[in-house]
């Protein structure tokens, strides 16, 4: 996920190409490139960025408010989901606006400090998001496949969240070290363009960059997705086997057990959908970055910025996925949203809800921070 906030390499590619094309004609003005992105396309992309920013902020803030204001204490899964929303809010606040302005201005105007800080914050946020999804999958796997074994506690969940943030910061440190503000790409352009600055990745060598970005791709995307898919595949197989066992047994508890299994299926579908959506949102940008790192010449110079913007926009849309999925798959989430927006308080739900724990699939009926109606979802 190299350069996930804004593409640093397209500046060199585009400027070098435009210079080589125009030097023979003594015309070095950047906007003379005939395939430059149209203003209509730029405006469309900016509007899409603004829409993603608004939806991401509102949805994730609402989700965190609902988790915090539930009458029951938070469980492990709700803590991890809240942590996921916090990281999405960071992406929305610290990454999206800067990318929109960078796309509009075509040069960096935020100074040297933010040039280093923004890629670092984005990398931290993405790492926290994917590791939170991994922790959720591992917790579900442990509780469903080993219901009588070890169960993570709420204090352990907070410790895991702290470790995730520390690990994300450590793995993102190279973005602080190897980003700098430079006017070199514009040095051969006429004034006042020669005074502009770009925020660039400057590594000791190309080998260092490839080693880090490839490792980051494996750490942030490939390995976590493999773990999550493995966990949810095993969960699916276990639930299917349990459902088949239910169909062949006759007891007075069969209806209750069936309801619990169906509830667990709905929760797992909701969480697995988060994983699939994350994978699909980030796949194009990861593919783009792999090509940019290993075979830059394969990317069309004229449409380099446009391709990056589209891939980056799709990746940033992952900030909207968490609340949207909860809104569609959990009818009580919509009820709580209406309660927050219209009444500014949460109404008692005990009489109309049957309580199942979101983070367990035990046969005991217990309390949860996310309540599902018997006929919900």
Secondary structure, 3 states (H helix, E strand, C coil): CCCCCCCCHHHHHHHHHHHHHHHHHCCCCHHHCCCCCCHHHHHHHHHHHHHHHHHHHHHHHHHHHHHHHCCCCCCHHHHHHHHHHHHHHHHHHHHHHHHHHHHHHCCCCCHHHHHHHHHHHHHHHHHHHHHHHHHHHHHHHHHHHCCCCCCCCHHHHHHHHHHHHHHHHHHHHHHHHCEEEECHHHCCCCCCHHHCCEEEECCCCHHHHHHHHHHHHHHHHHHHHHHHHHHHHHHHHHHHHHHHHHHCCCCCCHHHHHHHHHHHHHHHHHHHHHHHHHHHHHHHHHHHHHHHHHCHHHCCCCCHHHHHHHHHHHHHCHHHHHHHHHHHHCHHHHHHHHHHHHHCCCCCCCCCCECCCCCCCCCCCCCCCCCECCCCC
